[in-house]
Amino acid sequence: MSWRYLCGACRTVTEHSHVGEAYVAQREHIAAVHHGRTPEGDEVRPLTDEELGYGGGPPLPSPAYRPHHEKPGQPPSQGGPFLALMIVLVLIGWGLYSLLPR
């Protein structure tokens, strides 16, 4: 389980893998920044599932996510029709340019 220390006065937040580490960070912060006085809103608490990324929020796309216009088994699109159109237009322009008198 992960733990968080939050200083209510200066909004310092640290995350720790053990509750003891969080309390040590709390004592060190209070001694160094607040001269030994505990600020209001100071707390050590476990991280929630949402904070850990285990719950809440919209689902993430699967690793095999493909846009709706791509079918499984197809390689990912690299520009598709737009790229082909640009190549054709460049070749036409190059051909027309070569016909200009010099």
ABEGO torsion letter per residue (X at the ends): XBBBBBBAAAGBBBBBABAAAAAAAAAAAAAAAAGGBBBBGBBBBBBBAAAAGABEEBBBBBAABBBAABBBGBBBBAGEAAAAAAAAAAAAAAAAAAABBX
